[in-house]
Amino acid sequence: MSMSMGDMPAGSMSMGDGVPSLFTLQKMYWAAVGSVIGAATLVNVLDRVLARHRLRDSSLTPAKPKSLFFSIYATIIATTREVSYATLRPLRLGGFTLHFPPLGPVLIMLVNLMVVMVLCFYKLDTLDQWQWENVGYRSGFIAICQLPLIFLLAGRQNIIGFLAGMSYVSLNWYHRWVARILWLTTTIHMGFWFRDWGRWNYIIYQLNNSALAKRGFAAWVILTFIVITSFAPIRRLSYEVFVIQHLVTFVGFIVAVWMHAPDEVKVWVWIPIGLVVFDRLARYAWGAYANLAIFHRKNKTNTPWAHSATFTPLPGNVTCVTIENPSISWQPGQHVFLTCHSIVPLQCHPFTIASIPEDNKMKFFIRAENGGTRRFFRYASKTGNILGNEQAAGMSSTTVFIDGPYGSIRPLRQFDSVILLAGGMGATFTIPLLRDVVSAWKMESNGNKEQIPARTTRLAATKRLRFVWVIKSRYQLSYFEPELHSLLADVNECRRTHSNFEKEIEISIYITCDERLDPPIATSVPLQTQPLPPLETLTQDETKNMFEKENISIHSVSDESTSTPGPVVTSSGCLPGGGCCCTAQIEDEEISTACACTCSGPEPAQPEKAALDVKALLPEDPTSKSITYPNIISGRPTPRTIIRKVLEKAEGESAVVVCGPRGLADDVRRSVVSLSDERAVHKGTGAQGIYLHVENFGL
């Protein structure tokens, strides 16, 4: 009969000459993990030093390396990025599309897997039946020491994220795959004990009579369930159900592991418990500070709560949630977990903050899907707050709670050129980043020296901004129309008052499916050829008609039927009433060609460029060449062409940020890798590096 792990202290037992003890092997695993975290921390520190150096640089090319050290560092980083960003093309299997992660994270997980396997099998012969117990012992010790890493990668108050400068959202991918490697290790642990017991037909007896075997098998079953439900197709069926079952099964797994593990290794169980307690206490403490009015005297309310929000329904089954005078500060690109118990009890959902701190309000645009987001839109529709004015807003104010902010992206003000690409609601992430850089331009242009810290000479090293937004319906422009008008007005005012203002900004709006694209619009048609009326200027009947023209009912989710956001498209690619879906890939915006609709019909006439209603933008001479305005284009963009044109002008490191569907993100990622290799950034050609940030939708 084999000896179970609980019968003797096994941590210091010898498994052969030159083989480290089990405790030493656990330390070796964490030495490898610590080395990776340390390297990421060093890169994060150097990036922060580099960012500050660029803001202190008074030269014309602050984002370009000035010293030998930073030139070598830039070359190393460029080479690493090319490998890290590379990804395979999506694999289409019938109606299902499989997207592959970038190579960098995959390599890190492969290294982790390799280290774990080496530690499990080093100098052990798996064909020798007398060593099967040793494999069972060792793999068990290696499995349990991985638990703290899983929980370090999972918490919102993330220590690894703080050191490495990464968001917990990015680390969550690693969290899931480390958990899957843990499942593989525990399966090896259990499998070799079963293999050893199987020689004597002892497996069923052990499971029926050994409490240690029962607890271990229970822990494996629970972990298997956790791993299966963590895969995206299952995880996305219901966010609320996933969160609840994940918490419940986590508790069951930890209890089973604690009962199964011998006393000498229980420390590896207590560490994760401590991490969870720390994460929860930190979140509750911060949540109390952020949401209790007593800590924020400026919020003069008659309730103990600091925040109330208004809910406004918008076209496309989107709810605009606005919190006036929030009690916390945030950075563009961050998100918070929003809770509203009066609408969706005992649930919190992550939403990107679509405004910037200068607005003095938090704004969220939430598309109605399932569960809580559907209830938000239903509530907004029932309140009748479709005017967007203060009187209506005050009548429908509802108490909300926020947890955050969370999220991390390298400050874009340090880059010479910034390219922002968004698909649909991805603009909630990219537009605040765009506005933040323009805000820095405006403050510098206005000579607001008090806004510039004493240790810097400028607020932004950015010279060029390129923004691309891909949407289905023209009325989605209304979500961010005031913000786009405001930032373009700021840029044009800077150009008007400063003849030496050399900043560049270019905005393109691609519309892929809209009844107003029949006949389709040529490329480079200015936005606001037919100005959209602001919501607050419409009567309730006019606003309701606007919703109906978009094939959307403001009460479309008032029942339990499934709603389809955006315009309804027929199988032929046409919109009801003769509209058009334009799926053509626009290779070059400067070439004015009509987009071919996917629906059949008469050959569309070649459209002419329409005149821009400049008064809707600025009270300025419309013939002035300094006017900046966005282009509205029918079709789909070609990210590679857009990025390449900006990079050709870049005089320093550039940044590419994308937020939207996985297909768009994959296309942008492959384009960045291809252009970096084409420009031979890593071969000392003088071409500058490209920083890529991909913000993914969903879980």
Phi, psi and omega per residue, in radians:
M1 nan 2.352 -3.128
S2 -1.316 2.802 -3.125
M3 -1.654 2.223 3.123
S4 -1.383 2.887 -3.068
M5 -1.143 -0.389 -3.085
G6 -1.519 -0.090 -3.037
D7 -1.444 -0.382 -3.127
M8 -2.728 2.690 3.025
P9 -1.139 2.081 -3.045
A10 -1.875 -0.127 -3.020
G11 -1.081 -0.517 -3.090
S12 -1.893 0.168 -3.107
M13 -1.215 2.605 -3.126
S14 -1.617 2.426 3.098
M15 -2.079 0.419 3.097
G16 2.301 2.882 -3.141
D17 -1.141 2.314 3.091
G18 1.352 0.088 3.138
V19 -1.704 2.145 3.138
P20 -1.080 2.745 3.074
S21 -1.197 2.906 -3.122
L22 -1.105 -0.670 3.088
F23 -1.101 -0.692 3.131
T24 -1.148 -0.678 3.109
L25 -1.101 -0.669 3.079
Q26 -1.106 -0.714 3.108
K27 -1.149 -0.619 3.117
M28 -1.127 -0.671 3.111
Y29 -1.088 -0.771 -3.106
W30 -1.313 -0.377 3.001
A31 -1.164 -0.688 3.101
A32 -1.173 -0.784 3.128
V33 -1.087 -0.780 -3.139
G34 -1.085 -0.594 3.120
S35 -1.132 -0.733 3.127
V36 -1.146 -0.789 3.121
I37 -1.100 -0.694 3.118
G38 -1.102 -0.728 3.111
A39 -1.123 -0.731 3.112
A40 -1.122 -0.653 3.111
T41 -1.134 -0.733 3.127
L42 -1.081 -0.769 3.111
V43 -1.091 -0.711 3.127
N44 -1.086 -0.744 3.128
V45 -1.119 -0.788 3.136
L46 -1.101 -0.658 3.103
D47 -1.111 -0.686 3.115
R48 -1.183 -0.709 3.092
V49 -1.098 -0.734 -3.136
L50 -1.116 -0.713 3.131
A51 -1.081 -0.783 3.121
R52 -1.142 -0.670 3.133
H53 -1.079 -0.694 -3.129
R54 -1.158 -0.633 3.123
L55 -1.288 -0.353 3.078
R56 -1.571 -0.259 -3.087
D57 -1.291 2.153 -3.106
S58 -1.663 0.084 -3.129
S59 -1.318 3.064 -3.139
L60 -1.383 -0.235 -3.137
T61 -2.240 1.193 -3.069
P62 -1.148 -0.443 -3.093
A63 -1.536 0.149 3.117
K64 -1.823 2.370 -3.115
P65 -1.012 2.390 -3.104
K66 -1.923 -0.254 -3.094
S67 -2.119 2.836 3.126
L68 -1.090 -0.710 -3.120
F69 -1.047 -0.864 -3.095
F70 -1.283 -0.412 3.036
S71 -1.188 -0.762 3.094
I72 -1.145 -0.735 3.131
Y73 -1.081 -0.738 3.132
A74 -1.104 -0.660 3.116
T75 -1.162 -0.758 3.118
I76 -1.096 -0.778 -3.137
I77 -1.123 -0.716 3.138
A78 -1.091 -0.734 3.113
T79 -1.120 -0.768 3.139
T80 -1.113 -0.698 -3.127
R81 -1.128 -0.721 -3.138
E82 -1.005 -0.734 3.124
V83 -1.252 -0.745 -3.046
S84 -1.194 -0.676 -3.065
Y85 -1.383 -0.340 -3.051
A86 -1.032 2.479 3.136
T87 -2.634 2.688 3.105
L88 -1.376 2.728 3.060
R89 -1.191 2.579 3.138
P90 -1.025 2.551 3.118
L91 -1.787 2.125 -3.120
R92 -1.715 2.127 3.112
L93 -2.123 1.626 -3.071
G94 1.163 -2.143 3.114
G95 -1.615 0.081 -3.108
F96 -1.889 2.383 3.123
T97 -2.002 2.162 3.127
L98 -1.734 2.041 3.117
H99 -1.708 2.396 -3.110
F100 -1.746 2.504 3.092
P101 -1.267 2.805 3.093
P102 -1.121 2.784 -3.010
L103 -1.172 -0.597 -3.082
G104 -0.994 -1.027 3.099
P105 -1.031 -0.608 3.120
V106 -1.102 -0.745 3.131
L107 -1.115 -0.688 3.124
I108 -1.086 -0.748 3.135
M109 -1.225 -0.575 3.070
L110 -1.156 -0.670 3.069
V111 -1.119 -0.745 3.096
N112 -1.056 -0.764 3.111
L113 -1.098 -0.740 -3.135
M114 -1.098 -0.758 3.119
V115 -1.075 -0.773 -3.140
V116 -1.088 -0.780 -3.120
M117 -1.158 -0.698 3.104
V118 -1.085 -0.783 -3.139
L119 -1.146 -0.529 -3.136
C120 -1.309 -0.599 -2.957
F121 -2.068 0.048 -3.090
Y122 -0.980 2.128 3.118
K123 1.015 0.518 3.037
L124 -2.090 2.343 -3.138
D125 -1.682 1.892 -3.088
T126 -1.267 -0.209 3.094
L127 -1.527 -0.207 3.127
D128 -1.570 1.947 -3.064
Q129 -1.093 -0.375 3.140
W130 -1.396 -0.115 3.085
Q131 -1.834 0.034 -3.120
W132 -1.124 -0.623 3.077
E133 -1.103 -0.705 -3.141
N134 -1.106 -0.688 3.078
V135 -1.106 -0.702 3.112
G136 -1.088 -0.787 3.102
Y137 -1.048 -0.929 -2.999
R138 -1.152 -0.779 3.140
S139 -1.109 -0.539 3.064
G140 -1.151 -0.737 3.118
F141 -1.168 -0.690 3.127
I142 -1.219 -0.602 -3.141
A143 -1.129 -0.845 -3.022
I144 -1.214 -0.476 -3.132
C145 -1.335 -0.140 3.081
Q146 -1.449 -0.261 -3.064
L147 -0.997 -0.804 -3.123
P148 -1.039 -0.617 -3.129
L149 -1.123 -0.694 3.134
I150 -1.043 -0.737 -3.087
F151 -1.393 -0.494 3.036
L152 -1.118 -0.580 -3.115
L153 -1.467 -0.199 -3.003
A154 -1.687 -0.511 -2.990
G155 -1.225 2.570 3.055
R156 -1.235 -0.696 3.022
Q157 -1.477 1.456 -2.840
N158 -1.746 2.086 -3.135
I159 -1.191 -0.784 3.116
I160 -1.100 -0.720 3.114
G161 -1.071 -0.691 3.117
F162 -1.117 -0.771 -3.107
L163 -1.225 -0.732 -3.050
A164 -1.579 -0.107 -3.120
G165 1.217 0.633 -3.106
M166 -2.107 2.597 3.083
S167 -1.323 2.630 3.073
Y168 -1.084 -0.414 3.109
V169 -1.140 -0.753 3.092
S170 -1.162 -0.670 -3.119
L171 -1.266 -0.315 -3.101
N172 -1.121 -0.551 3.069
W173 -1.087 -0.775 3.091
Y174 -1.113 -0.676 3.112
H175 -0.974 -0.798 -3.111
R176 -1.168 -0.712 -3.086
W177 -1.347 -0.550 3.011
V178 -1.112 -0.668 3.093
A179 -1.116 -0.644 3.113
R180 -1.213 -0.619 3.051
I181 -1.190 -0.638 3.034
L182 -1.055 -0.749 3.113
W183 -1.052 -0.729 3.103
L184 -1.088 -0.729 -3.138
T185 -1.141 -0.744 3.121
T186 -1.187 -0.554 3.082
T187 -1.170 -0.701 3.046
I188 -1.085 -0.786 3.116
H189 -0.984 -0.881 -3.131
M190 -1.219 -0.699 -3.078
G191 -1.094 -0.685 -3.128
F192 -1.316 -0.515 3.006
W193 -1.188 -0.734 3.081
F194 -1.087 -0.708 3.137
R195 -1.092 -0.706 3.120
D196 -1.192 -0.774 3.125
W197 -1.182 -0.537 -3.091
G198 -1.111 -0.407 3.097
R199 -1.058 -0.490 -3.093
W200 -1.984 0.265 -3.089
N201 0.926 0.846 -2.955
Y202 -1.933 0.017 -3.018
I203 -1.147 -0.909 -3.109
I204 -1.097 -0.664 3.141
Y205 -1.096 -0.771 -3.129
Q206 -1.112 -0.743 -3.129
L207 -1.183 -0.460 -3.141
N208 -1.516 -0.478 -2.961
N209 -2.102 -0.346 -3.114
S210 -1.684 2.031 3.114
A211 -1.090 -0.625 -3.138
L212 -1.125 -0.747 3.125
A213 -1.160 -0.691 3.127
K214 -1.071 -0.801 -3.119
R215 -1.146 -0.700 3.117
G216 -1.130 -0.745 3.131
F217 -1.158 -0.663 3.104
A218 -1.102 -0.731 3.113
A219 -1.086 -0.703 3.139
W220 -1.154 -0.715 3.131
V221 -1.102 -0.773 -3.140
I222 -1.123 -0.752 3.126
L223 -1.109 -0.671 3.093
T224 -1.064 -0.753 3.109
F225 -1.100 -0.731 3.134
I226 -1.075 -0.775 -3.111
V227 -1.133 -0.753 -3.119
I228 -1.109 -0.796 -3.099
T229 -1.295 -0.161 3.136
S230 -1.480 -0.194 3.104
F231 -1.214 2.498 -2.954
A232 -0.940 -0.831 -3.100
P233 -1.001 -0.640 3.125
I234 -1.411 -0.694 -3.079
R235 -1.089 -0.593 -3.041
R236 -1.545 -0.016 3.101
L237 -1.075 -0.717 3.113
S238 -2.743 1.968 -3.122
Y239 -1.061 -0.771 -3.081
E240 -1.116 -0.787 -3.138
V241 -1.117 -0.716 3.141
F242 -1.051 -0.809 -3.104
V243 -1.085 -0.791 -3.102
I244 -1.123 -0.861 -3.102
Q245 -1.171 -0.543 3.133
H246 -1.154 -0.712 3.117
L247 -1.172 -0.756 -3.115
V248 -1.136 -0.824 -3.112
T249 -1.199 -0.539 3.070
F250 -1.066 -0.784 3.129
V251 -1.082 -0.798 3.128
G252 -1.080 -0.688 -3.138
F253 -1.148 -0.802 -3.133
I254 -1.084 -0.737 3.121
V255 -1.083 -0.797 -3.124
A256 -1.121 -0.708 3.125
V257 -1.156 -0.741 -3.137
W258 -1.081 -0.688 3.124
M259 -1.267 -0.483 -3.108
H260 -1.467 -0.585 -3.007
A261 -1.334 2.499 3.034
P262 -1.198 2.788 -3.061
D263 -1.018 -0.564 -3.050
E264 -1.194 -0.294 3.137
V265 -2.083 0.162 3.133
K266 -1.140 -0.302 3.106
V267 -1.054 -0.550 3.127
W268 -1.239 -0.278 3.046
V269 -1.563 -0.663 -3.128
W270 -1.174 -0.578 3.133
I271 -1.068 -0.867 3.077
P272 -1.044 -0.682 3.103
I273 -1.058 -0.752 3.099
G274 -1.094 -0.675 3.117
L275 -1.138 -0.712 3.116
V276 -1.135 -0.767 3.125
V277 -1.083 -0.760 3.108
F278 -1.053 -0.808 -3.124
D279 -1.060 -0.783 -3.115
R280 -1.182 -0.780 -3.125
L281 -1.099 -0.730 3.130
A282 -1.108 -0.736 3.139
R283 -1.166 -0.734 -3.126
Y284 -1.174 -0.692 3.132
A285 -1.131 -0.799 3.121
W286 -1.174 -0.657 3.119
G287 -1.101 -0.686 3.106
A288 -1.124 -0.748 3.118
Y289 -1.120 -0.747 -3.054
A290 -1.262 -0.515 -2.955
N291 -1.913 -0.177 3.114
L292 -1.633 2.247 -3.055
A293 -1.161 -0.427 -3.081
I294 -1.116 -0.378 3.136
F295 -1.543 -0.056 -3.051
H296 -2.383 1.529 -3.071
R297 -1.128 -0.430 -3.117
K298 -1.186 -0.410 3.097
N299 -1.536 1.595 -3.096
K300 -1.472 1.601 3.137
T301 -2.136 2.818 3.114
N302 -1.628 0.143 3.131
T303 -2.042 2.807 3.107
P304 -1.302 -0.109 -3.054
W305 -1.744 2.518 -3.012
A306 -1.475 -0.371 -2.985
H307 -2.218 2.386 2.952
S308 -2.311 2.631 -3.037
A309 -2.296 2.694 3.009
T310 -1.877 2.553 -3.113
F311 -2.069 2.106 -3.103
T312 -2.164 2.199 3.095
P313 -1.369 2.454 3.137
L314 -2.217 2.837 3.085
P315 -0.985 2.575 -3.137
G316 1.541 0.328 -3.104
N317 0.980 0.772 -3.139
V318 -1.971 2.405 3.082
T319 -1.873 2.222 3.038
C320 -1.664 2.033 3.121
V321 -1.873 2.181 -3.075
T322 -2.162 2.220 3.069
I323 -1.973 1.988 3.128
E324 -1.420 2.497 3.072
N325 0.852 1.044 3.131
P326 -1.127 2.674 -3.040
S327 -1.522 -0.110 -3.102
I328 -2.110 2.780 3.059
S329 -1.758 2.847 -3.133
W330 -2.711 2.965 3.088
Q331 -1.944 2.579 3.092
P332 -0.959 2.404 -3.122
G333 1.664 -0.066 3.141
Q334 -1.597 2.938 3.139
H335 -2.386 2.873 3.067
V336 -2.287 2.808 2.987
F337 -1.635 2.117 -3.045
L338 -1.812 2.312 3.118
T339 -2.215 2.320 3.063
C340 -2.404 1.667 -3.016
H341 -1.168 -0.455 -3.124
S342 -1.277 -0.342 3.126
I343 -1.884 -0.871 3.136
V344 -2.230 1.557 -3.061
P345 -1.100 2.439 2.977
L346 1.030 0.579 3.091
Q347 -2.348 2.536 3.012
C348 -2.318 2.451 -3.074
H349 -2.249 2.464 3.102
P350 -1.430 2.292 3.107
F351 -2.391 2.405 3.109
T352 -1.241 2.412 3.092
I353 -1.374 2.010 -3.027
A354 -1.564 0.083 3.128
S355 -2.077 3.019 3.088
I356 -1.982 2.786 -3.077
P357 -0.964 -0.556 -3.125
E358 -1.094 -0.362 3.116
D359 -1.257 -0.326 -3.090
N360 1.045 0.533 3.047
K361 -2.794 2.617 3.039
M362 -1.702 2.308 3.135
K363 -2.236 2.396 3.127
F364 -2.256 2.429 3.019
F365 -1.976 2.010 -2.968
I366 -2.082 2.018 3.090
R367 -1.379 2.349 -3.135
A368 -1.299 1.997 3.063
E369 -1.949 -1.742 3.091
N370 -2.188 2.910 3.031
G371 1.104 -2.226 -3.015
G372 -1.099 -0.686 -3.121
T373 -1.148 -0.587 3.081
R374 -1.147 -0.708 3.139
R375 -1.179 -0.606 3.071
F376 -1.023 -0.843 -3.111
F377 -1.167 -0.667 3.117
R378 -1.085 -0.751 3.127
Y379 -1.126 -0.783 -3.138
A380 -1.076 -0.660 3.140
S381 -1.194 -0.712 -3.093
K382 -1.220 -0.551 -3.123
T383 -1.230 -0.320 3.123
G384 1.333 0.217 -3.115
N385 -1.418 1.277 -3.134
I386 -1.898 0.061 3.125
L387 -1.570 -0.488 -3.128
G388 1.296 0.232 -3.133
N389 -1.635 2.939 -3.017
E390 -1.162 -0.623 -3.108
Q391 -1.125 -0.816 3.119
A392 -1.149 -0.668 -3.119
A393 -1.101 -0.713 -3.122
G394 -1.130 -0.533 -3.110
M395 -1.275 -0.448 -3.053
S396 -1.958 0.373 -3.137
S397 -1.155 2.339 -3.065
T398 -2.313 2.425 3.133
T399 -1.181 2.309 3.093
V400 -2.322 2.818 3.112
F401 -2.196 2.490 -3.120
I402 -2.152 2.528 3.063
D403 -2.204 2.009 -3.115
G404 2.574 -2.814 0.140
P405 -1.473 2.779 3.097
Y406 -2.229 2.857 3.110
G407 1.971 2.607 -3.099
S408 -2.607 2.323 3.042
I409 -2.553 2.500 3.110
R410 -1.032 2.354 -3.137
P411 -0.960 2.175 -3.051
L412 -1.329 -0.236 -3.131
R413 -1.177 -0.228 -3.103
Q414 -1.501 -0.137 -3.042
F415 -1.702 2.626 3.129
D416 -1.204 -0.777 -3.119
S417 -2.311 2.454 -3.108
V418 -2.241 2.232 3.121
I419 -2.047 2.127 -3.106
L420 -2.056 2.163 3.132
L421 -2.177 2.333 -3.091
A422 -2.383 2.529 3.029
G423 -2.059 2.089 3.111
G424 1.053 -2.158 -3.103
M425 -1.263 -0.044 3.056
G426 -1.102 -0.273 3.095
A427 -1.133 -0.388 3.089
T428 -1.093 -0.397 3.100
F429 -1.586 -0.720 -2.999
T430 -1.480 -0.583 -3.101
I431 -1.126 -0.736 3.044
P432 -1.036 -0.626 3.085
L433 -1.140 -0.716 3.089
L434 -1.084 -0.820 -3.110
R435 -1.146 -0.568 -3.126
D436 -1.127 -0.758 3.128
V437 -1.172 -0.750 3.118
V438 -1.101 -0.632 3.087
S439 -1.063 -0.689 3.098
A440 -1.150 -0.722 3.074
W441 -1.009 -0.785 -3.083
K442 -1.111 -0.785 -3.125
M443 -1.130 -0.699 3.098
E444 -1.140 -0.731 -3.118
S445 -1.152 -0.616 -3.135
N446 -1.400 -0.081 3.112
G447 1.263 0.570 3.117
N448 -1.385 1.331 -3.074
K449 -1.079 -0.489 -3.127
E450 -1.185 -0.330 3.118
Q451 -1.426 -0.276 -3.090
I452 -1.695 2.088 3.132
P453 -1.017 2.660 -3.078
A454 -1.083 -0.486 -3.071
R455 -1.448 -0.027 -3.119
T456 -2.135 2.820 3.099
T457 -1.913 -0.205 -3.137
R458 -2.624 2.829 3.091
L459 -1.625 -0.403 -3.126
A460 -2.639 2.386 3.052
A461 -1.595 -0.019 -3.037
T462 -1.275 2.285 3.112
K463 -1.888 -0.472 -3.043
R464 -2.323 2.385 3.066
L465 -2.191 2.286 3.081
R466 -2.241 2.112 -3.083
F467 -2.132 2.258 3.123
V468 -2.246 2.268 -3.141
W469 -2.257 2.159 3.136
V470 -1.855 2.097 -3.111
I471 -2.315 2.865 3.105
K472 -1.520 -0.822 -3.004
S473 -2.022 2.507 3.133
R474 -1.067 -0.544 -3.089
Y475 -1.282 -0.158 3.003
Q476 -1.166 -0.336 3.082
L477 -1.074 -0.471 -3.094
S478 -1.127 -0.373 -3.141
Y479 -1.050 -0.742 -3.027
F480 -2.149 0.298 -3.110
E481 -1.034 -0.816 3.126
P482 -1.065 -0.689 -3.122
E483 -1.158 -0.756 3.118
L484 -1.116 -0.723 3.090
H485 -1.064 -0.767 -3.073
S486 -1.124 -0.802 -3.080
L487 -1.234 -0.606 3.084
L488 -1.203 -0.636 3.069
A489 -1.103 -0.687 3.117
D490 -1.101 -0.774 -3.129
V491 -1.122 -0.777 -3.126
N492 -1.173 -0.577 3.075
E493 -1.168 -0.695 3.083
C494 -1.092 -0.692 3.122
R495 -1.194 -0.632 -3.108
R496 -1.214 -0.655 -3.053
T497 -1.619 -0.258 -3.126
H498 -2.298 1.881 -3.101
S499 -1.165 -0.397 -3.134
N500 -1.668 0.265 3.109
F501 -1.295 1.970 -2.990
E502 -1.956 0.283 3.111
K503 -1.315 2.597 -3.139
E504 -2.158 2.440 3.068
I505 -2.470 2.373 3.122
E506 -2.410 2.263 -3.089
I507 -2.186 2.313 3.092
S508 -2.260 2.341 3.085
I509 -1.990 2.038 3.107
Y510 -1.730 2.175 3.114
I511 -1.937 2.130 -3.026
T512 -1.735 -0.342 -3.039
C513 -2.701 1.828 -3.079
D514 -2.772 2.420 3.116
E515 -1.088 -0.362 3.139
R516 -1.429 0.009 3.101
L517 -1.698 0.427 3.105
D518 -2.162 1.794 0.039
P519 -1.279 2.713 -3.048
P520 -1.105 2.669 -3.109
I521 -1.480 2.532 3.041
A522 -1.304 2.840 3.086
T523 -1.162 2.781 3.070
S524 1.104 0.538 3.015
V525 -1.504 2.243 -3.054
P526 -1.102 2.542 3.005
L527 -1.103 2.582 3.123
Q528 1.281 0.526 2.991
T529 -1.098 -0.528 2.963
Q530 -2.254 1.640 -2.962
P531 -0.953 2.381 3.067
L532 -1.402 2.250 3.110
P533 -1.247 2.320 3.068
P534 -1.016 2.560 -3.092
L535 -1.026 -0.613 -3.042
E536 -1.260 -0.241 -3.140
T537 -1.604 -0.096 -3.077
L538 -1.604 2.606 2.963
T539 -1.332 2.926 -3.113
Q540 -1.099 -0.671 3.130
D541 -1.159 -0.694 -3.140
E542 -1.151 -0.696 3.123
T543 -1.153 -0.699 3.122
K544 -1.108 -0.698 3.102
N545 -1.106 -0.628 3.117
M546 -1.083 -0.726 3.107
F547 -1.098 -0.747 -3.065
E548 -1.184 -0.620 3.103
K549 -1.125 -0.449 3.107
E550 -1.521 0.218 -3.124
N551 1.037 0.612 -3.106
I552 -2.293 2.274 3.045
S553 -1.655 2.420 3.123
I554 -1.224 -0.176 3.045
H555 -1.994 0.488 -3.013
S556 -1.213 -0.262 3.086
V557 -2.067 0.452 3.125
S558 -1.338 -0.250 3.024
D559 -1.991 -2.960 -3.057
E560 -1.643 0.100 3.117
S561 -1.240 2.660 -3.122
T562 -1.326 2.264 3.134
S563 -1.703 2.652 3.096
T564 -1.979 1.894 -3.115
P565 -1.100 2.528 3.047
G566 1.408 -3.085 -3.097
P567 -1.118 2.567 3.098
V568 -1.511 2.210 -3.070
V569 -1.963 2.355 3.106
T570 -1.338 2.941 -3.110
S571 -1.096 -0.405 3.128
S572 -1.436 -0.088 -3.136
G573 1.656 0.121 -3.107
C574 -1.755 2.701 3.017
L575 -1.596 2.638 3.053
P576 -0.996 2.388 3.125
G577 1.524 0.255 3.031
G578 1.622 0.294 3.126
G579 -1.296 -3.047 -3.020
C580 -2.521 2.478 2.971
C581 -1.870 2.079 -3.099
C582 -1.767 1.924 -3.113
T583 -1.859 0.134 -3.111
A584 -1.166 2.453 3.096
Q585 -1.489 2.061 -3.134
I586 -1.477 1.897 -3.089
E587 -1.309 -0.615 -3.082
D588 -2.572 2.076 -3.119
E589 -1.139 -0.461 -3.057
E590 -1.313 -0.270 3.099
I591 -1.590 1.987 -3.045
S592 -1.446 1.663 3.120
T593 -2.243 2.565 3.139
A594 -1.343 2.507 3.131
C595 -1.443 2.401 3.113
A596 -1.502 2.192 3.127
C597 -1.274 2.721 3.076
T598 -1.433 -0.262 3.139
C599 -1.643 2.600 -3.115
S600 -1.341 2.769 -3.132
G601 2.765 -3.033 -3.133
P602 -1.123 2.640 3.132
E603 -1.093 2.139 -3.092
P604 -1.181 2.515 3.109
A605 -1.265 2.622 3.108
Q606 -1.236 1.983 -3.058
P607 -1.349 2.793 3.081
E608 -1.839 2.741 3.077
K609 -1.145 2.323 3.118
A610 -1.603 2.686 -3.136
A611 -1.379 2.488 3.124
L612 -1.414 2.356 3.021
D613 -1.404 1.482 -3.034
V614 -1.107 -0.513 -3.123
K615 -1.064 -0.445 3.086
A616 -1.267 -0.258 -3.130
L617 -1.872 -0.985 -3.063
L618 -2.593 2.523 3.032
P619 -1.382 1.208 -3.042
E620 -2.385 2.789 3.134
D621 -1.021 2.075 -3.086
P622 -1.169 -0.212 3.110
T623 -1.533 -0.094 -3.099
S624 -1.148 2.316 -3.127
K625 -1.296 -0.226 -3.117
S626 -1.440 -0.105 -3.136
I627 -1.127 2.310 3.057
T628 -1.968 2.253 3.102
Y629 -2.584 2.729 -3.130
P630 -1.402 2.731 3.060
N631 -1.815 2.434 3.067
I632 -1.886 2.276 -2.970
I633 -2.342 2.400 3.060
S634 -1.631 2.222 -3.110
G635 2.263 -2.871 -3.124
R636 -2.084 2.511 -3.089
P637 -1.353 2.838 2.978
T638 -1.925 1.696 -3.037
P639 -0.953 -0.655 -3.079
R640 -1.065 -0.757 3.136
T641 -1.143 -0.746 -3.125
I642 -1.105 -0.816 -3.107
I643 -1.172 -0.734 -3.098
R644 -1.048 -0.739 -3.111
K645 -1.091 -0.630 3.115
V646 -1.271 -0.731 -3.108
L647 -1.131 -0.523 3.128
E648 -1.119 -0.427 3.126
K649 -1.686 -0.188 -2.999
A650 -1.113 2.407 3.100
E651 -2.015 0.417 -3.141
G652 3.133 -2.997 -3.114
E653 -1.105 2.430 3.139
S654 -1.964 2.817 3.109
A655 -2.205 2.404 3.053
V656 -2.114 2.163 -3.132
V657 -2.155 2.291 3.139
V658 -2.338 2.430 3.067
C659 -2.510 2.110 -3.116
G660 2.911 -2.784 -3.141
P661 -1.032 2.733 -3.091
R662 -1.052 -0.611 -3.141
G663 -1.068 -0.757 3.106
L664 -1.137 -0.766 -3.131
A665 -1.081 -0.750 3.126
D666 -1.115 -0.721 3.136
D667 -1.094 -0.771 3.129
V668 -1.141 -0.736 -3.127
R669 -1.078 -0.793 3.128
R670 -1.149 -0.614 3.121
S671 -1.131 -0.736 3.140
V672 -1.109 -0.776 3.137
V673 -1.099 -0.785 -3.120
S674 -1.102 -0.773 -3.117
L675 -1.211 -0.643 3.092
S676 -1.100 -0.727 3.117
D677 -1.229 -0.690 3.141
E678 -1.099 -0.695 -3.130
R679 -1.423 -0.113 3.114
A680 0.937 0.839 -3.123
V681 -1.008 -0.650 -3.039
H682 -1.493 0.041 -3.069
K683 -1.902 0.302 3.078
G684 1.275 0.479 -3.139
T685 -1.364 -0.231 -3.070
G686 1.725 -0.274 3.062
A687 -1.158 2.477 -3.027
Q688 -1.576 2.817 -3.065
G689 -1.276 2.941 -3.118
I690 -2.258 2.099 3.054
Y691 -1.653 2.267 -3.115
L692 -2.054 2.299 3.020
H693 -2.195 2.134 3.121
V694 -1.947 2.058 3.090
E695 -1.783 2.003 -3.047
N696 -1.538 2.632 3.020
F697 -1.352 2.699 2.931
G698 1.224 -2.847 -3.082
L699 -1.404 nan nan
